[in-house]
Amino acid sequence: DAGITQSPRYKITETGRQVTLMCHQTWSHSYMFWYRQDLGHGLRLIYYSAAADITDKGEVPDGYVVSRSKTENFPLTLESATRSQTSVYFCASSETSRQPQHFGDGTRLSIL
Amino acid sequence: AQSVTQPDIHITVSEGASLELRCNYSYGATPYLFWYVQSPGQGLQLLLKYFSGDTLVQGIKGFEAEFKRSQSSFNLRKPSVHWSDAAEYFCAVGAIGGGTSYGKLTFGQGTILTVHP
């Protein structure tokens, strides 16, 4: 089915571990985004990408790494997870910079 | 830098009552504006958007919003709320243009809507 898919939906890991959250979209949208959602903060942009091989930092990029080798995939990696990175992570995509963003269902990540 | 303020963290209304959710933004140029809704455990769904033109925009599920440049506001309204409207609502502002803007959105902190029967 067309759309934007995030995996896994739930993840529990330990501090210091590396974890990768996956995001896949079937629309061939140019723009993709990663947000984290925390109580009292709304959604904050972590990283974004305007096209394959073009990525840039958002508001809260520290501790995260992204790549975009293919248009449809935009994985987010926590290189050494910390408890402060416990959050719900949302991936989004948009066709152009002026079009609305379409969101995945999120990944709930708990770091113990 | 752009910013969005949703002054009301939590609003409670009775089913059938009217609703207005407030959103104020700060941006140096012409913004584009969105309202999204999030049900528990779900992603965000677009309710409506404003880019230019008519300042009163209609969205899905009977929602509308009015852009008031003089007040830097983009309030969301619904004349008669249904129990299924209970959710969290987010206002977002984006920058028109390319360059480093890249279509980035800044979100408000959200307003939780509770609907009493």
Interface residues (C-beta under 8 A of the other chain):
Chain A: Y31 F33 Y35 G40 H41 G42 L43 R44 L45 Y48 A50 D56 G58 F90 A92 S94 T96 S97 R98 Q99 P100 Q101 H102 F103 G104 D105 G106
Chain B: Y32 F34 Y36 G41 Q42 G43 L44 Q45 L46 K49 F51 F90 G94 I96 G97 G98 T100 S101 Y102 G103 K104 L105 T106 F107 G108 Q109 G110
